[in-house]
Each structure stands twice: as C-alpha cells, then as structure tokens.
C-alpha cells in the first residue's frame, strides 16, 4: 500500500516555531532564528512532506518560508482567515500555538492548497538574499560579542557598525518580503482574490504579479494606474470625449474576462450590470463596451477593498469598495 502523504503545519511567533505533523501527530518547537530554522530543516527533510502550510504572520514567517523554499520543500503560505474559518468549522475553538500548528496541518491535509515551486530566476535571487542575510546576521553576532569587551576608544565604531548592520538587515528583510509576497508560494492574496465570483486562477495570478499596488491605493489612483479612469483627450480648442486608455494592458485584459464572467455569476456585478441596462444604455455596441468597462472598474474596487481589509468575499456583502 502507498504510504499516507505527510502534511506539516507550522505556527509562527516572533520567538519560536511550533510544528505539527500529520498523520503521525508528532509535534515540536524550535527557535525562530537561524539555528532553529536550520534544525527545523534537518528534521523535516527526512519526512519528505507533500505539503507544508504556514499563515501569513506579519513578517515573522519570512525567514522560515524563504529557507523552506530554498530547500525546495513544498510550502504554501495561506490566508489566516481561511484557517480561522476552518478551525471553527471543525470545532477547534481553543487557541494555543501548539493547537494552531495542529489546525494548520489538518487544514493542509483537508484543503490541499497547491504548493508551487519558484521559477529558476526567483529561486536564485532568493538563495542570494538568504546567503547575504546569514552573513549580516553572523557579522552582527560577532560585533555584539566584541562590544562587550571592547575598549572605550573603539566602542563608538563598533556601535556605528552595529547600527549599519541593523539597517542592512531590515533592508534585506524588506526585499525578501516583497519577493516572497509576489511569489507563487504566497497564497494569501491569491486566495482572497479567488474568493470573488468571476476571478479564476489566471486572473488572480495576473493581478498578484502585475498589480502589487492592489489594496494600497485609493480608488482614483488605482483606476488610473490600471487604465480604467476616463482621461481627457483635449487639444487647443478641441474638446473630445473622456476615454479609458493607457495603464497596464495585461491587468485590464484579465479584468475584462473576470467582469464578463462576473456579470453572470457575481451577484454584486450582475445587479450593477442590470442597473446599467435598465438605465437605457442597452443595445448599441459602443455602449455595451462602456457598460462592461464600468463593471471592470467596479470589480477592481471590490478586489482592492478585499485585499486591503484581508476579508474574503461573502455572499451577504463585501467590504466598502474604496
């Protein structure tokens, strides 16, 4: 008989990582630092897991996610709200780090979020950033040890170097975070987007890759960035119609397909589309295009609000689109 696939859940805190393994039920903890993460990899690799699941945890997960990806282990970073809803559905109301790790493993086993390998170029960049991060952490440790016994004449120089190393480490972590959150490993944003009726895997992947500003800009700036804001085309004394043009073509093409599906299957967009039809813009071809553009714009604002609030689509309502 084929062996049961191994699924691992890792609950991330600032100081430690709680690990749970299914179906064996094994659990352990390691420190959330270089030595602890190295120990984690040593223990996980022989298990040959089919999936490792973590939540997005405000940045404390970046180092371990990067290390797991660099080791070519199958990792998926999922939306915490999904896991919370899953825990409620299975009756797991108590909450500790150890229980959270068990829920994550159980969530991975039941839901099976797809682990995706990094493209070669991203994997190489990630490996380089991790190597540099280890170097900076090593230098910081060495300088801290020297500071304890340093003569007064050189202490200011060591302190200055430590301050530079802290800034360098923060910059590296920012770069690491940006790359990971835009990578196929990071399912949190994609899961949020795919909760919206009309948004499929291709559209979600396009938005994650091509529109990282989603959830960060107000409605006007975002619409202008994508090319869904009417722009003036005036010259001298000539005054033309305000037209939608420019912006990010691939994002606009993805939103077009999503809006087309949403006019049938998304209650908010379907109602909006019907209202436009009722307003008398029905049968002329140019106006049909205008209606669909308006639906693309509304869908973009809904997606922006969902990413900004971290709240998935609910049939009973959506976050305020702003």
ZITA-V86306 format. One record per backbone hydrogen bond with DSSP energy under -1.0 kcal/mol. NH is the residue of the N-H (numbers start at 0). CO is the residue of the C=O. If there is no record, write none. Layout:
NH&CO, NH&CO
//
This chain:
6&21, 7&50, 8&19, 9&52, 10&17, 12&15, 16&29, 17&10, 18&27, 19&8, 20&25, 21&6, 24&20, 27&18, 29&16, 31&14, 32&30, 36&32, 37&33, 38&34, 39&35, 40&36, 41&37, 42&38, 43&39, 44&40, 46&43, 47&44, 49&5, 50&5, 51&73, 52&7, 53&75, 55&77, 59&56, 61&58, 64&60, 65&61, 66&62, 67&63, 68&64, 69&65, 70&66, 71&68, 72&67, 74&72, 75&51, 76&184, 77&53, 82&78, 83&79, 84&80, 85&81, 86&82, 87&83, 88&84, 89&85, 90&87, 91&86, 92&90, 99&95, 100&96, 101&97, 102&98, 103&99, 104&100, 105&101, 106&102, 107&103, 108&104, 109&105, 110&106, 111&107, 122&118, 123&119, 124&120, 125&121, 126&122, 127&123, 128&124, 129&125, 130&126, 131&127, 132&128, 133&129, 134&130, 135&131, 136&132, 137&133, 138&134, 139&135, 140&136, 141&137, 142&138, 143&139, 144&140, 145&141, 146&142, 147&143, 148&145, 153&150, 154&150, 157&153, 158&154, 159&155, 160&156, 161&157, 162&158, 163&159, 164&160, 165&161, 166&162, 167&163, 168&164, 169&165, 170&166, 171&167, 172&168, 173&169, 174&170, 175&171, 176&172, 177&173, 178&174, 179&175, 180&176, 181&177, 182&179, 185&182, 186&76, 186&184, 190&186, 191&187, 192&188, 193&189, 195&192, 198&195, 203&199, 204&200, 205&201, 206&202, 207&203, 208&204, 209&205, 210&206, 213&210, 215&212, 218&321, 221&217, 222&218, 223&219, 224&220, 225&221, 226&222, 227&222, 230&242, 234&237, 237&234, 242&230, 251&247, 252&248, 253&249, 254&250, 255&251, 256&252, 257&253, 258&254, 259&255, 260&256, 261&257, 262&258, 263&260, 264&260, 265&261, 269&265, 270&266, 271&267, 272&268, 273&269, 274&270, 275&271, 276&272, 277&273, 278&274, 279&276, 280&275, 287&283, 288&284, 289&285, 290&286, 291&287, 292&288, 293&289, 294&290, 295&291, 296&292, 297&293, 298&294, 299&295, 300&296, 301&297, 302&298, 303&299, 304&300, 305&301, 306&302, 307&303, 308&304, 309&305, 316&313, 321&319
//
